[in-house]
Amino acid sequence: MAATLRPFVYLAGGIAALFGRTMEQETLAQISAALNAGSTNYSVFLRLYEVQPVHPVDSDALVQMALGTGAELGGIEQIQPELVWPTVKDALLYAGDAGAGPSDLVLKSGKFRSLIDLLGEQIHAMVKGSTMIESFWLRSGHPAYPVFCDFALIFRHEEGAAIFIGASSD
């Protein structure tokens, strides 16, 4: 009996260098920790998933390979490469309000700004190596449910895809 080929999926740890990308899960962890420290009714989730399907697949299948079969797309569209970093940066620099949000001291700190700059460089490298980038939202199965605000991106490459999700909740 022939073996059935299955997709290769993992939560990227260390340097996510599959397909030549350089986004570091550790950078995402440090940004999340900084935003969560001293926050008020605010929790941040940042994850990068790598998917190496056994054949070309549609975006819905890529998302389900990474997040599980309970993940259901609510909508998806291509995003222009020059809009990727501003979308992510604006979400990460969200100041919140008096009832919920990250610490103002964190947002203004040099260490946090350095992490944001580093992530910007890493995202620019991913954008440069992508054949197509899509922005999507999940109707169900979000890994950080409940979600107040989020972004979700698929970076497609010849060999597979990377799915980058960021979310905040209160």
N, C-alpha and C positions, 0 to 999 in steps of 0.2 A: 504494500500500500504506500502510495507517494505521500510525502509530508506536505501539509498545507502551509503555504507561506503566510506569515502574519506580519502586520506592520510593526515597525520598531518605534516605540513611543517612550519618552522618559521626561521627567521633570528635570530640566537642565540643572546640573550642579557644577560648581567650579566654573570654568570657562566653557561656555557653550560654543565650542569651536566646530561643531558639525557644519559642513558646507562653508567653512571659512569665516563664520561669524565670530564676533568677539564679545557678545553681551555676557556679563558675569552675573550669575545668580547672587553672588555675595554682594555686589553693588545694590541689587534690588532689596536684599535683606537689610542692608545698612540703611537704605532710604526708608524702608517700612518701619524699622526700629526707631529711627529719628522722628518720623512723623507721628508714631504712636506714643513716644515719650512726652509726657506732660500734656497730652491732648485732652480735650473735653468731649465726652460722648462721641468719640471718633476712632475708627479702626481702619487701618490701611492694609491692603492685600496686593502684592506684586509678584507675578510668577511668569516664567518663560518655560514653555513646553516645546520639545522637539518632536517632530513626527516624520518618520521615513516610511511612507507607504510602499507597498510592493508593486504598485502601478499607479498611474495618474488617477486621482480621485477628486470629487467635487469638494467644495469648502465645507459643506455640512458634514461629510464623512471625516474630513480632517479634524474638525472640532470634536466630533464624537470619539475619534481615535485618541485624542489628547485628554478629553474631560469625561468620557464615558457616554454610554448610550442614552443617559437621561438628559444630556445637553441638547437643547433644541434651539436652533437659530430663530430669532425673531425678525432679523433683517440683516442684510449684508450689502456692501457696495465697495467698489474700488475707491481707494483714497490716493490722491496725488502725493508723490514722494515728499514734496516740499511741505506738506501739511502734517506729516507724521510727528516730527519733533514738537512743533507748536501745540498739537493736540495733547501729547503726553506731558509736556512741560506745564501747560496751563492746568491740567488736572493735578499734577504733583504740587504746584504752588498755590492751590486753592486755600484761601485763608479761613474759610468757614465764617461763622458768626458767633455771637455771644453764647449761644447754647451748645454749639458743636463745632469742632474743628481742631486743627493742629495748634501747637504752641507757637505764638508769634516769635518767641525767642529762637525756636528751632528754625523757622522759615528765614530768619535774618542772620543765622549763624554762618560763619565762614566755612565750617566743616560741611554743613548741609549744602551750601552753594557749590562747594567743590564736588560733592557727590552728584549733584544735578548736572554739573558740567561734564563729569566723567560719563554719566549715563547718556548725555547728549552725544558724546563722541561715539559711544558704543552703538547707539541707535542709528547714527549717521552711517556707520560701517555696515549695519544690517540693511539699511535702505539701499545703499550702493550695490550690495550683492544680491538684491532681490529682483526677481523677474516680474513680480506683481505683488501689490500690497492691498489688502482688503481690511475694512473696518466692519465690525459686526456687533450685534447685541444678542443676548440670550433670552429667549422667552422662558426657559426653564433650565434647571441643572447648573446654575452658576456656582462655581466652587467657593465663592465667598458670600453666598446668600445669607441674610438679606443685604441688598446693595442699595446705597443712596445714589452714588454717582460712579460711573466706570468708563473705561475704554477697553477695547479688545481688538487686537490686530493680528492678521495672518500675513506673515512674510513668506512668500513662495519662492522656492529655489528649484533649480533643475532636479535636485535629488530629494526634495521633500519640502517641509515647511516648518516654521517656528511660529508658535502662537504665544503672544504676549498679552497678558491680562492684568489690568490694574483696577482696583475698586476701593471705595471707601463706604463705610456704613457707620451708623450711630448706635 
